[in-house]
């Protein structure tokens, strides 16, 4: 699969998108609206982080809380993602991961088969992923993810993984990639608290997921 690359051009006014809501009472004709899973990076995402802002504005969302957020243990972090999902009612999820959390999410997805019923993480937004090589997990993560649609958002001057290096990983994962420009590590240190511009990316994933689910439901048995 050829990696699709696009460039992010911020609008003058932020696009307003309705929060994701899990809807267990949706009529059978309509696919359930996916819930939001927030996967922070090292040391978690504090109250000023855009991920915390996103979670606060999204009813029904869940955050993956690591047992030790200061230790980048790929297997433990991936297992924690799985445990968080298993503790919730079955249904589709859109995961939004940052930094090392993005690597843990990829590890979780590599060990997950696509669900026939569309449950689990069906789409993922990987924002400023950390470098797998720097954490010594490169060979483990250099594989295609088949269980979810991936969109990677990168920054040209990200000290952890600039766009030019992220392209290789997006290709390995079978992901699309959008270059946000020079935005550092896309965290509070680089000016990212509330971040309305991330909402259209999430909404686009949601629409694509629901269209795919409708197409599956329309297939004859």
N, C-alpha and C positions, 0 to 999 in steps of 0.2 A: 504494500500500500504506500502510495506517495503521500508524504506529509503535506497538508494544506497549510500555507502560511498567509496570514493577513496582518495588516497593520491597524492598530487601534487609533482612531481619531476622536478625541473627546468632543462632545457637543457643548454648545454654549450653556445649555441648561440640562441638568441631569434628567435622564428618562425615568419616569416613575412606573414601577412595575408592581403589581399586586403581590403581597407575600405568598409564599408557598404554604399551602395548607393540606394536611392529610385529610381526605374526605372519605371516611368509611361508609357514609350513607349515600354516596353518589349512585344515581340510577344505573341499572345494568347496561344501558346503551352507551354510557360514558366511562372512559377509563379513569381509574382513581388518580387524583392529583398527587404527585410524589411529594414526600416530606423532605426536609433539609437536614443533612448530617454535616456538622461542622467538625473538621479534623485539624486542630491546631498543630503548630510545629514545636520545636524545643522550648521548654519553659512555659508552654501554654500560650494562650492569647489573652493578655490582660484586658481590663475594662476599656482601655483606650484603643484597642486593636480593632480593625475593621471587621474581623470575624465575630467579635463580641457584639459590635453594632448590628451586624447582619442577623445574629441569633436573636437579639432583643426585638428586632422588628419582624421576626418570622414566627408566628404561632405554630406550635407543633414541632418545632425543630429540636434536635438533640445534639449535644456536644460529646465527643469522645474524650473522656478524662483518663489520662494515662496514670498508672500507679506511680511511675517516676518520670515526670516530664523533663527531667534534666539529663537523663541517660538515653542516648539514641540507640535503643535496642530494637532492630527492625522486626524481629519475630514477635517480641512482646507487644510492640505497638500495633502490629497487624492483628494479633490475637485480640487485643482490646477493642479494635474496630468491630471484629466479628461478634464479640460478647455484647457490645452496645446494641448492635442490630438484633441479636437474638433475644434481648430483653424487651423488645418492642413488638407490637402486633405486626404480622407479615404485610408487606406492601412494598411499593417502589420508593426508592430514595435517590435524591441528587446529593452527592457529596461535594463539599467545598473544602479543599485541603490546602494548607500552606507549608512551604519549606520542607522540613523533614517529615511532617505529616503527610505530604504528597507522596513521599517514597513509601511510607507505611501503607498508604492506601493502595498504591500500585501492588505492593507485596500481598495485601489482602485480596485484591482482585485477581492476581495471578493464580491464587489458590482456590478461586471460586468459579464454578461452571455457570454458564448462562442459565437462568431460571426460566422454565417454560411459562410460568404464570406471571413473569415480569416483576417478581419480588426481589428484594435486595437492592444493592447499588446498581442502578441502570445507567446513570450518567455521572460524570465526575469533572469538576473544574479544579485543575491543579495550578495553583497560583504561586509563582516564584519558587518552583521546586528546588530543593537543595541538590547538590551534586552527589550522585551515587558513588562516584569515584572517591571523593573526599571522605566519605563515611565507610569506605572499604566494602561496599555491597554492589559494585558495578556489575560483575558477572551474574549475580542473582537476579538483577532487575532488567537485564538486557533481553527481554522477551516481550512478545506481543500480548496485549490484554484483549481477550475476546469476550469477556463477560459484561462489559460496559463501554459506553461511548466516552471518550476522553477529549477534553479541550485543555490545552496548556497555555497559560498566560505568562509571558516572560517579560523581563526588563533587560534592556541592552547593557546597563551598567550594574547589574545585580552581582555583588561580590561572591555569592554562593553558586550561581549558575547563570552566566549571561546568555543572551539569546543565541549567539553563534554556537555555543556548546549545547544548549537545550534542544536545538534542532535535531541533533543526533539521537537524543533520548526520546523525543516525541516520535521520531520515525520508528525507533525500536518498539515503542508501545503501541503503534498504530493510531496515534493521536493527531488531531488537528492542533495547530499552534497559532496564537495571535501575539504579535510583538506590541507591547504597550508603550514602547519608547524607553527613555532613560528614567526609570522610577526607583532606582535602588532595589532594596529587597522587598518592596511593597509592604512595609510595616510602619508602625508609628514613628520609628526613627527617621523614616523617609517621608513622613507627612501623611500617613494613611490611617486615620481614625475612621469616621464615617466615610463611606465610599459608595455613593449612589451609582457610579459608573459600572460597578460589577453586576448590578441587577439585570441589565439586558442580556448579559452572557448566560446567567442562570435561567432566565425566562426562555431563551433560545433553546437551551438544553431540554427544558421542560416540554416545550412545544414539540420538539423532535421526538422525545420519548413517548408522548401521548399519541402522536401520529403513528409511530411504529406499533404501539399497542393496539390502536384501532385497526391497523392493517392485519395484525395477527388474529384479531377477533373476527375479521371478515373472511378469513380463509375457511374453506369448507373442511369439515372433519374428515 
